[in-house]
Amino acid sequence: MSLADDCLQAEETLRRVDKVDLVILDYYLGDGTGSDLLRVMGESDCVQRPRVILSSFVFDGTHRSWDDIRKRLPEISQSLIQAYVNKPYSFEKMDGALQDVLELNSGDYAPAPRQLRQSKIL
């Protein structure tokens, strides 16, 4: 497990070859927003693209604002968002989201961009 306090740390973690299975991404970060990180994940060929659970204290997962935010992202970034969990969240709520996301994607998950996977094989 890795922890990052801001977008820059999260991006550095996603640039490593070590597999990241899932990102629980707070929308508001110290140096930007979750959208900033999602945009990098969608546009860069050098970062992993794991599934994402977005979390926020400000927005409810069913609120129209999430849809507006999501639509402004590149299509590949949009596809990474698998769930929304409101803060503060209970263990049961987060556990349910984790189970849903990981079960749903258990057979087709490839976290790293092709460039990193190939270099690891060579």
QUINORZI-V353201 format. One line per field, one symbol per residue. ss: DSSP state (A for helix, B for strand, O for the rest). A space follows every 50 residues. Layout:
# QUINORZI-V353201
ss->???
This chain:
# QUINORZI-V353201
ss->OOOOOOAAAAAAAAAOOOOOOBBBBBOBBOOBBAAAAAAAAAAOOOOOOO BBBBBBOOOOOOOAAAAAAAAOOOAAAAAABBBBBBOOOOAAAAAAAAAA AAAAOOOOOOOOOAAAAAAAAO
